[in-house]
Amino acid sequence: MRGATHARWAVCAVAVALAATACGGESSAGDSGAVLSASWGDPQNPLEPANTNEVQGGKVLDMIFRGLKRYDPVTGEAENMLAERIETSDSQHFTITIKDGWTFSNGEKVTARSFVDAWNYGASLKNNQRNAYFFGYIEGYDKVHPEDGGKQTADTLSGLKVTGDRTFTVALTQKFSTFPDTLGYNAFAPLPRAFFDDHDAWVKKPVGNGPYLVDSYTRGSQMSLRTRPDYPGPDKARNGGVDLKVYTDNNTAYTDLMAGNLDLVDDVPAAQLKNVRSDLGDRYLNTPAGILQTLAFPYYDDAWSRPGAEKVRKGLSMAIDREQITDTLFHGTRTPATDWTSPVLGKDGGYRAGLCGEFCEYDPDDAKKLIREGGGLPGGKVTITYNADTGSHRAWVDAVCNSINNALDDERACVAEPVGTFADYRNRITGREMSGPFRAGWQMDYPLIQNFLQPLYYTGASSNDGKWSDERFDDLVDRANRETDPAKAVGLFQQAEEVVRDDMAAIPLWYQNGSAGWSERLSDVRLNPFSVPVYDQIKVS
């Protein structure tokens, strides 16, 4: 699960990296009732907190929910939000007290039961929630979500107990000293009774406890969120709402921004990067973010799990000219990756520049040699699948394929296969329909080495889309999560990352900055360390 481990030691590196670039635009007076428009893409699943683990849906959850913790929009530090206090004497049993005065947008009071019921729902196998794995450390998870495909024998987690209107206890299966710092992730959000009493109605119009509420949603067109006037939190919205407009091509979004038909684009397309400074001036932001672009592989396909396939993966990695692609396409907004984490972690947080070594360096001769030693490309070629609607993916996937073809002296060695929408793309991935490498970018949930490794590569993890599995990796992660000494924990995670490297479980491509451009109507625009706009702080004039 995306269990945040040792958050306190990771914050400083992120704060240093972002301090100079976190904000864009000058602070100015705005119309607190004015609504801004922003580019967006339809989420894969309904906006259930335990069923959303992709960026577009996550943006909305960050606006309509608040959890026990919240990650600081500048540093990423886990800070109390609804939690009044979280107490433990042994790092395994926790007593949580929530603050008084919090309500959902329908007026219902947020209580301890709101959290316990939500977590039980998210963990239950019968509810088929994508983020169920996040509850895996809580006692009783093996009964409500048996991993062996067996029958569910309990409906609730035995490790959760409501002890008062504002208090509940959590018992874990092992020591997890910084378990509290995981609780800002959306999977742990509270849910109102309406979610359970009339689930279909709730899904059509979600009710949360955050600074915004959902006013309307037309799939494929727009989601309208409006400021919640009775929001009790300290981070009240400084605008009247946000209209999230669906775009299947971010070049079109940029064109609409330039034409005055859109206020905010939070992913400037690669084709516009050479012009964006002259187009927007100081209304453009390029800031470090915890984002890594990779190519994942379907290990449920024998072609990629057979003996020797790791040599093919390493050869493909060496056939990709990262320097040329990032320089030509991305104009300073991407940096060739040399490990499987992010520089925003810093050395103390676990980032190791150059860990990938020769396997992330462009070398056509060794690429051909390794692929030949590994038995050759499956079927004589590879097909890279990607979603064509967001993120300028078409341009870079084509460039990667061209690089592979040039390195292997075979113009048919690599082909690109676009999927029209992100939702359809994710459905193909979760349906295990991939037969070759596919785009698998990772946007961190919190600035921790654990978050770049465990959710993606641990056996059965929620975002382990390729179903890679290695007992050595799992054991090292388990040991790191139990370790209370931060330096030792980082060292164990780094050993686990070496296992990922040795098998080339995924091909790291480049680290990605967050980028945004906005209209003259907006001020106080910033991106948080996760490259998501801090919508509630944007002013509109």
C-alpha positions as CSV (number, residue, x, y, z in Angstrom):
1,M,0.0,0.0,0.0
2,R,1.1,3.6,-0.4
3,G,2.0,3.7,3.3
4,A,4.1,6.8,3.9
5,T,7.2,5.9,5.9
6,H,9.4,8.4,7.6
7,A,7.8,11.6,6.2
8,R,9.6,13.9,8.6
9,W,13.0,13.3,7.1
10,A,11.9,13.7,3.5
11,V,10.3,17.1,3.9
12,C,13.4,19.3,3.9
13,A,14.6,18.1,0.6
14,V,11.3,18.9,-1.0
15,A,11.1,22.3,0.7
16,V,14.5,23.3,-0.7
17,A,13.7,22.1,-4.2
18,L,10.4,24.0,-4.3
19,A,10.9,27.1,-2.2
20,A,12.1,29.3,-5.1
21,T,9.5,28.2,-7.6
22,A,6.4,27.1,-5.8
23,C,4.3,30.2,-6.6
24,G,3.5,31.9,-9.9
25,G,2.0,35.3,-10.4
26,E,1.9,38.2,-8.0
27,S,-0.6,38.2,-5.1
28,S,-3.5,40.5,-5.9
29,A,-7.0,41.2,-4.8
30,G,-9.5,38.9,-6.5
31,D,-13.2,38.3,-6.7
32,S,-13.9,35.6,-4.2
33,G,-17.1,34.7,-6.0
34,A,-15.6,34.4,-9.5
35,V,-15.2,31.0,-11.1
36,L,-12.1,29.8,-13.0
37,S,-11.9,27.3,-15.8
38,A,-9.2,24.6,-16.0
39,S,-8.2,21.8,-18.3
40,W,-9.0,18.2,-17.1
41,G,-9.6,14.7,-18.2
42,D,-12.4,12.3,-17.2
43,P,-11.4,10.0,-14.4
44,Q,-11.4,6.2,-14.9
45,N,-13.7,5.4,-12.0
46,P,-16.5,7.0,-10.0
47,L,-15.0,9.4,-7.4
48,E,-15.0,7.0,-4.5
49,P,-11.9,7.8,-2.4
50,A,-10.9,4.1,-2.1
51,N,-11.4,3.5,-5.8
52,T,-9.4,6.4,-7.3
53,N,-5.7,6.0,-7.9
54,E,-5.1,8.2,-11.0
55,V,-4.4,11.9,-11.4
56,Q,-7.6,13.3,-12.9
57,G,-9.9,11.7,-10.3
58,G,-7.4,12.6,-7.6
59,K,-7.6,16.3,-8.5
60,V,-11.3,16.3,-7.7
61,L,-10.9,14.3,-4.5
62,D,-8.3,16.8,-3.3
63,M,-11.0,19.5,-3.7
64,I,-14.0,17.9,-2.2
65,F,-12.4,15.9,0.7
66,R,-10.2,16.5,3.7
67,G,-8.7,13.7,5.7
68,L,-7.0,13.2,9.0
69,K,-3.8,14.6,7.5
70,R,-3.1,17.0,4.6
71,Y,0.1,17.3,2.7
72,D,1.5,20.9,2.8
73,P,1.1,22.4,-0.7
74,V,4.6,23.8,-0.6
75,T,6.7,21.2,1.3
76,G,4.6,18.1,1.1
77,E,4.8,17.6,4.9
78,A,2.0,15.6,6.5
79,E,0.1,18.0,8.8
80,N,-3.0,17.5,10.9
81,M,-6.2,18.4,9.2
82,L,-9.2,16.6,10.8
83,A,-6.9,14.9,13.3
84,E,-6.8,16.6,16.7
85,R,-4.2,14.1,17.8
86,I,-2.9,10.6,16.9
87,E,-1.4,8.8,19.8
88,T,0.6,5.6,20.2
89,S,2.9,4.0,22.7
90,D,4.2,1.1,20.5
91,S,3.9,2.3,16.8
92,Q,1.4,-0.5,16.3
93,H,-1.7,0.5,18.2
94,F,-3.1,4.0,17.6
95,T,-5.8,6.1,19.2
96,I,-7.2,8.8,16.9
97,T,-9.2,11.9,18.0
98,I,-10.8,14.0,15.3
99,K,-11.6,17.7,15.6
100,D,-15.0,18.9,16.5
101,G,-17.1,21.1,14.2
102,W,-16.4,19.4,10.8
103,T,-19.4,18.6,8.6
104,F,-20.0,17.2,5.1
105,S,-21.5,19.4,2.5
106,N,-24.9,17.9,3.1
107,G,-24.8,19.1,6.8
108,E,-24.0,15.7,8.3
109,K,-21.4,15.8,11.1
110,V,-18.0,14.1,10.5
111,T,-17.5,11.6,13.3
112,A,-15.2,8.7,14.1
113,R,-17.7,6.4,12.5
114,S,-17.4,8.4,9.2
115,F,-13.8,7.2,9.0
116,V,-14.2,3.7,10.2
117,D,-17.2,2.9,7.9
118,A,-15.2,4.4,4.9
119,W,-12.1,2.3,5.7
120,N,-14.1,-0.9,6.1
121,Y,-15.9,-0.2,2.8
122,G,-12.6,0.4,1.1
123,A,-10.9,-2.7,2.4
124,S,-13.8,-5.1,1.7
125,L,-13.2,-7.5,-1.2
126,K,-16.9,-7.4,-2.3
127,N,-16.7,-3.7,-3.0
128,N,-13.8,-4.2,-5.4
129,Q,-12.0,-0.9,-4.6
130,R,-8.7,-0.2,-6.4
131,N,-7.1,1.2,-3.2
132,A,-8.1,-1.6,-0.9
133,Y,-4.4,-2.5,-0.5
134,F,-3.9,0.7,1.5
135,F,-5.7,-0.9,4.4
136,G,-3.5,-4.0,4.3
137,Y,-1.6,-3.3,7.5
138,I,-4.8,-3.1,9.6
139,E,-5.6,-6.2,11.6
140,G,-8.3,-8.3,9.9
141,Y,-7.5,-7.3,6.4
142,D,-6.8,-11.0,5.5
143,K,-10.4,-11.8,6.5
144,V,-12.2,-8.9,4.6
145,H,-9.9,-9.1,1.6
146,P,-8.2,-12.6,1.3
147,E,-5.3,-12.4,-1.1
148,D,-5.5,-16.0,-2.2
149,G,-8.9,-15.5,-3.9
150,G,-10.7,-17.2,-1.1
151,K,-14.0,-16.4,0.4
152,Q,-14.4,-13.2,2.4
153,T,-15.1,-14.2,6.0
154,A,-15.6,-10.8,7.6
155,D,-17.2,-7.5,6.6
156,T,-15.2,-5.2,8.9
157,L,-11.6,-4.9,9.9
158,S,-11.0,-6.2,13.4
159,G,-8.3,-3.6,13.9
160,L,-10.8,-0.7,13.8
161,K,-12.9,0.2,16.8
162,V,-15.1,3.3,17.3
163,T,-14.7,4.3,20.9
164,G,-16.5,7.6,21.0
165,D,-18.1,10.2,18.8
166,R,-14.7,11.7,17.9
167,T,-12.4,8.8,18.8
168,F,-11.4,5.4,17.2
169,T,-8.6,3.0,17.6
170,V,-6.4,1.3,14.9
171,A,-4.5,-1.9,15.5
172,L,-1.9,-2.9,12.9
173,T,-0.4,-6.3,12.2
174,Q,3.1,-4.9,12.7
175,K,5.0,-1.8,13.9
176,F,4.7,1.1,11.5
177,S,6.1,4.1,13.2
178,T,4.9,6.7,10.7
179,F,1.5,5.2,9.9
180,P,-0.1,8.5,10.8
181,D,1.7,10.2,7.9
182,T,-0.1,7.9,5.4
183,L,-3.5,9.3,6.5
184,G,-3.5,12.3,4.2
185,Y,-3.9,10.0,1.1
186,N,-7.4,10.2,-0.4
187,A,-8.1,6.5,0.3
188,F,-8.4,7.3,4.0
189,A,-11.0,10.1,3.5
190,P,-14.2,10.0,5.6
191,L,-17.6,9.2,4.0
192,P,-21.1,10.4,4.9
193,R,-24.1,8.1,5.5
194,A,-25.5,9.1,2.1
195,F,-22.6,7.1,0.5
196,F,-24.0,3.9,2.0
197,D,-27.7,4.7,2.1
198,D,-28.0,5.7,-1.6
199,H,-24.8,4.8,-3.2
200,D,-26.0,5.3,-6.8
201,A,-27.2,8.9,-6.0
202,W,-23.9,9.6,-4.2
203,V,-21.8,8.5,-7.2
204,K,-23.8,10.8,-9.5
205,K,-23.1,13.7,-7.2
206,P,-20.5,13.0,-4.6
207,V,-20.8,14.6,-1.2
208,G,-17.5,15.3,0.7
209,N,-16.2,17.5,3.5
210,G,-13.8,19.7,1.6
211,P,-13.8,23.3,0.5
212,Y,-15.6,22.6,-2.8
213,L,-18.8,20.7,-3.6
214,V,-19.7,19.1,-6.9
215,D,-22.4,21.1,-8.6
216,S,-22.7,19.1,-11.9
217,Y,-20.8,16.7,-14.0
218,T,-21.3,15.7,-17.7
219,R,-18.9,13.0,-18.7
220,G,-16.8,14.0,-21.6
221,S,-17.6,17.7,-21.2
222,Q,-17.2,19.3,-17.8
223,M,-17.4,19.0,-14.0
224,S,-18.4,22.1,-12.2
225,L,-17.3,22.6,-8.6
226,R,-18.4,25.5,-6.4
227,T,-17.1,26.9,-3.2
228,R,-18.7,25.6,-0.1
229,P,-19.8,28.6,2.0
230,D,-20.0,26.6,5.3
231,Y,-16.6,24.9,5.0
232,P,-15.1,24.9,8.5
233,G,-11.4,24.3,7.5
234,P,-8.5,26.8,7.6
235,D,-7.9,26.5,3.9
236,K,-11.1,28.2,2.6
237,A,-11.3,28.7,-1.2
238,R,-10.4,32.2,-2.4
239,N,-12.5,31.9,-5.5
240,G,-16.1,31.0,-6.3
241,G,-15.4,27.6,-7.9
242,V,-13.7,25.7,-10.7
243,D,-15.1,24.5,-13.9
244,L,-13.0,21.5,-15.0
245,K,-13.3,21.2,-18.7
246,V,-12.5,17.9,-20.4
247,Y,-9.9,17.9,-23.2
248,T,-8.7,14.9,-25.2
249,D,-5.8,16.9,-26.5
250,N,-3.9,19.3,-24.3
251,N,-2.8,21.3,-27.4
252,T,-6.5,22.2,-27.8
253,A,-6.5,23.3,-24.2
254,Y,-3.5,25.5,-24.7
255,T,-5.1,27.0,-27.8
256,D,-8.2,27.8,-25.7
257,L,-6.0,29.4,-23.1
258,M,-4.4,31.7,-25.6
259,A,-7.8,32.6,-27.1
260,G,-9.2,33.5,-23.7
261,N,-11.6,30.6,-23.5
262,L,-9.8,28.8,-20.6
263,D,-8.1,30.1,-17.5
264,L,-5.7,27.4,-16.5
265,V,-3.7,24.6,-18.2
266,D,-1.7,22.5,-15.7
267,D,0.2,20.4,-18.3
268,V,1.7,22.6,-21.0
269,P,1.9,20.5,-24.2
270,A,5.4,19.6,-25.5
271,A,4.7,21.3,-28.8
272,Q,4.2,24.6,-27.1
273,L,7.1,24.6,-24.7
274,K,9.4,26.5,-27.2
275,N,6.8,29.3,-27.3
276,V,5.3,29.4,-23.8
277,R,7.6,32.0,-22.4
278,S,6.9,34.5,-25.2
279,D,3.2,33.6,-25.1
280,L,2.6,33.9,-21.4
281,G,5.6,35.6,-19.8
282,D,5.3,35.4,-16.0
283,R,2.0,33.5,-16.3
284,Y,3.9,30.3,-16.9
285,L,5.3,28.1,-14.2
286,N,7.9,25.3,-14.5
287,T,8.7,23.8,-11.1
288,P,10.2,20.5,-9.8
289,A,7.7,17.8,-9.0
290,G,7.7,14.2,-7.8
291,I,6.9,12.7,-11.2
292,L,8.6,9.9,-13.0
293,Q,7.8,8.6,-16.5
294,T,8.4,4.9,-17.1
295,L,7.6,2.0,-19.4
296,A,5.9,-0.9,-17.6
297,F,5.7,-4.5,-18.8
298,P,2.9,-7.1,-18.6
299,Y,4.4,-9.8,-16.5
300,Y,1.2,-11.9,-16.9
301,D,2.4,-12.4,-20.5
302,D,4.9,-15.2,-20.8
303,A,6.9,-13.2,-23.3
304,W,8.0,-10.8,-20.5
305,S,8.3,-13.2,-17.6
306,R,10.3,-16.0,-19.3
307,P,14.0,-16.5,-18.4
308,G,16.2,-14.0,-20.2
309,A,13.5,-11.4,-20.7
310,E,15.3,-9.1,-18.3
311,K,18.1,-8.8,-20.9
312,V,15.5,-7.7,-23.5
313,R,14.1,-5.1,-21.2
314,K,17.7,-3.8,-20.4
315,G,18.4,-3.7,-24.1
316,L,15.3,-1.7,-24.9
317,S,16.3,0.7,-22.1
318,M,19.7,1.2,-23.7
319,A,18.1,1.8,-27.1
320,I,16.3,4.9,-25.8
321,D,18.2,8.2,-26.3
322,R,16.8,10.1,-23.3
323,E,19.1,13.1,-23.6
324,Q,18.0,13.7,-27.2
325,I,14.3,13.2,-26.5
326,T,14.2,15.5,-23.5
327,D,16.2,18.2,-25.2
328,T,14.3,18.1,-28.4
329,L,10.7,17.7,-27.1
330,F,10.6,19.0,-23.6
331,H,12.8,22.1,-23.4
332,G,14.0,21.9,-19.8
333,T,10.9,20.4,-18.3
334,R,12.2,16.8,-18.2
335,T,15.5,15.3,-17.1
336,P,16.7,11.9,-18.1
337,A,16.0,9.4,-15.3
338,T,18.9,7.4,-13.7
339,D,16.9,5.7,-11.0
340,W,13.3,4.8,-10.1
341,T,12.5,7.6,-7.6
342,S,12.8,11.4,-8.0
343,P,15.5,14.0,-7.3
344,V,12.9,15.9,-5.1
345,L,13.6,13.3,-2.4
346,G,17.2,14.4,-2.0
347,K,20.0,12.1,-1.0
348,D,18.8,11.8,2.6
349,G,15.4,10.8,1.3
350,G,16.7,8.0,-0.8
351,Y,17.4,9.4,-4.2
352,R,20.5,7.9,-5.8
353,A,21.6,9.6,-9.1
354,G,23.1,7.1,-11.5
355,L,21.7,3.9,-9.8
356,C,20.5,2.6,-13.2
357,G,24.1,2.8,-14.5
358,E,24.8,1.7,-18.0
359,F,21.3,0.4,-18.5
360,C,19.9,3.9,-18.7
361,E,22.6,5.2,-21.1
362,Y,22.1,5.2,-24.8
363,D,24.3,2.4,-26.4
364,P,22.9,0.9,-29.6
365,D,25.6,-1.8,-29.8
366,D,25.0,-3.1,-26.3
367,A,21.3,-2.8,-26.8
368,K,21.3,-5.1,-29.8
369,K,23.6,-7.5,-28.0
370,L,21.5,-7.8,-24.9
371,I,18.2,-8.2,-26.8
372,R,19.8,-10.9,-28.9
373,E,21.1,-12.7,-25.7
374,G,17.7,-12.4,-24.2
375,G,16.1,-14.3,-27.1
376,G,15.0,-11.3,-29.2
377,L,11.9,-9.1,-29.2
378,P,8.7,-11.1,-28.7
379,G,7.3,-11.7,-32.1
380,G,10.1,-9.7,-33.6
381,K,8.8,-6.3,-32.4
382,V,7.5,-4.3,-29.4
383,T,4.3,-2.2,-29.3
384,I,4.2,0.7,-26.8
385,T,0.7,1.5,-25.7
386,Y,-0.3,4.9,-24.4
387,N,-3.3,7.2,-23.9
388,A,-3.5,9.8,-26.6
389,D,-5.6,12.4,-24.8
390,T,-3.3,13.9,-22.1
391,G,0.3,14.6,-21.4
392,S,1.8,15.0,-24.9
393,H,2.3,11.3,-24.9
394,R,2.0,10.8,-28.6
395,A,5.1,12.9,-29.4
396,W,7.4,11.2,-26.9
397,V,6.2,7.6,-27.5
398,D,6.8,8.2,-31.2
399,A,10.3,9.5,-30.3
400,V,11.0,6.5,-28.1
401,C,10.0,4.1,-30.9
402,N,12.1,6.0,-33.4
403,S,15.1,5.8,-31.1
404,I,14.6,2.1,-30.6
405,N,14.2,1.5,-34.3
406,N,17.4,3.5,-35.1
407,A,19.4,1.8,-32.4
408,L,18.3,-1.7,-33.6
409,D,18.6,-0.8,-37.3
410,D,15.1,-2.0,-37.8
411,E,12.3,0.5,-38.7
412,R,9.7,-2.1,-37.6
413,A,11.2,-3.0,-34.2
414,C,8.9,-0.6,-32.3
415,V,5.5,0.7,-33.0
416,A,3.2,3.0,-31.0
417,E,-0.4,2.1,-30.2
418,P,-2.5,5.0,-29.0
419,V,-5.7,4.5,-26.9
420,G,-8.2,7.3,-27.3
421,T,-9.0,8.2,-23.7
422,F,-7.3,7.9,-20.4
423,A,-10.3,6.0,-18.9
424,D,-10.2,3.5,-21.8
425,Y,-6.5,3.1,-21.4
426,R,-6.8,2.4,-17.7
427,N,-9.5,-0.1,-18.3
428,R,-7.2,-2.0,-20.7
429,I,-4.5,-2.0,-18.1
430,T,-6.7,-3.1,-15.2
431,G,-8.2,-5.8,-17.5
432,R,-4.7,-7.2,-18.1
433,E,-5.0,-6.7,-21.8
434,M,-1.5,-5.4,-22.5
435,S,0.9,-7.5,-24.5
436,G,3.9,-5.2,-24.6
437,P,5.4,-2.2,-22.8
438,F,3.0,0.6,-21.8
439,R,3.2,4.1,-20.4
440,A,3.2,4.1,-16.6
441,G,4.1,7.5,-15.2
442,W,4.0,7.9,-11.5
443,Q,3.0,11.0,-9.6
444,M,4.0,10.7,-5.9
445,D,1.4,10.7,-3.2
446,Y,3.9,12.0,-0.7
447,P,7.7,12.7,-1.0
448,L,9.0,9.3,0.2
449,I,11.2,6.7,-1.4
450,Q,8.7,4.1,-0.2
451,N,6.0,5.7,-2.3
452,F,8.0,5.3,-5.5
453,L,8.6,1.6,-4.9
454,Q,6.0,-0.3,-2.8
455,P,2.8,0.8,-4.7
456,L,4.4,-0.1,-8.0
457,Y,6.5,-3.2,-7.5
458,Y,5.3,-4.9,-4.3
459,T,3.4,-8.2,-5.0
460,G,-0.3,-7.4,-5.3
461,A,0.2,-3.7,-4.7
462,S,-2.6,-1.4,-5.9
463,S,-0.6,0.2,-8.7
464,N,1.5,-2.8,-9.7
465,D,-0.2,-2.8,-13.1
466,G,2.3,-5.1,-14.7
467,K,2.0,-7.7,-11.9
468,W,5.8,-7.9,-11.4
469,S,6.7,-9.9,-8.3
470,D,9.9,-10.6,-6.4
471,E,10.2,-12.1,-2.9
472,R,13.5,-10.3,-2.2
473,F,12.0,-7.0,-3.0
474,D,8.9,-7.7,-0.8
475,D,11.0,-8.8,2.1
476,L,13.2,-5.7,2.0
477,V,10.2,-3.4,1.8
478,D,8.6,-5.2,4.8
479,R,11.8,-4.8,6.8
480,A,12.0,-1.1,5.9
481,N,8.5,-0.4,7.0
482,R,9.2,-2.0,10.4
483,E,12.4,0.0,10.8
484,T,12.1,3.0,13.2
485,D,15.5,4.4,12.4
486,P,15.0,6.7,9.3
487,A,18.5,6.2,7.9
488,K,18.3,2.4,8.2
489,A,14.8,2.4,6.6
490,V,16.1,4.4,3.6
491,G,19.0,2.0,3.2
492,L,16.6,-1.0,3.1
493,F,14.4,0.8,0.5
494,Q,17.5,1.5,-1.6
495,Q,18.4,-2.2,-1.5
496,A,14.9,-3.0,-2.7
497,E,15.3,-0.5,-5.5
498,E,18.5,-2.4,-6.6
499,V,16.3,-5.5,-7.0
500,V,14.0,-3.5,-9.3
501,R,17.1,-2.3,-11.2
502,D,18.6,-5.8,-11.6
503,D,15.5,-7.2,-13.2
504,M,14.6,-3.9,-15.0
505,A,11.1,-4.3,-13.7
506,A,10.2,-1.1,-15.5
507,I,12.3,1.2,-17.7
508,P,12.8,4.7,-16.2
509,L,12.6,7.4,-18.8
510,W,12.7,10.9,-17.3
511,Y,11.9,13.0,-14.2
512,Q,9.1,15.5,-15.0
513,N,8.6,19.0,-13.8
514,G,5.2,20.4,-13.2
515,S,4.1,23.1,-15.6
516,A,1.2,25.4,-15.8
517,G,0.0,28.4,-17.8
518,W,-2.9,30.7,-16.9
519,S,-4.9,33.7,-18.1
520,E,-4.6,37.3,-16.9
521,R,-7.7,36.8,-14.8
522,L,-5.8,34.6,-12.3
523,S,-3.2,35.3,-9.6
524,D,-1.6,33.3,-6.8
525,V,-1.3,30.2,-9.1
526,R,1.0,27.5,-7.8
527,L,1.5,23.8,-8.2
528,N,2.0,21.6,-5.1
529,P,4.9,19.1,-5.0
530,F,2.6,16.6,-6.7
531,S,2.2,18.9,-9.7
532,V,-1.5,19.5,-9.0
533,P,-2.8,23.1,-8.9
534,V,-3.6,24.5,-5.5
535,Y,-7.1,25.4,-6.7
536,D,-8.4,26.8,-3.4
537,Q,-5.7,29.5,-3.2
538,I,-6.1,30.8,-6.8
539,K,-7.7,34.3,-7.0
540,V,-9.9,35.3,-9.9
541,S,-10.3,38.9,-11.0
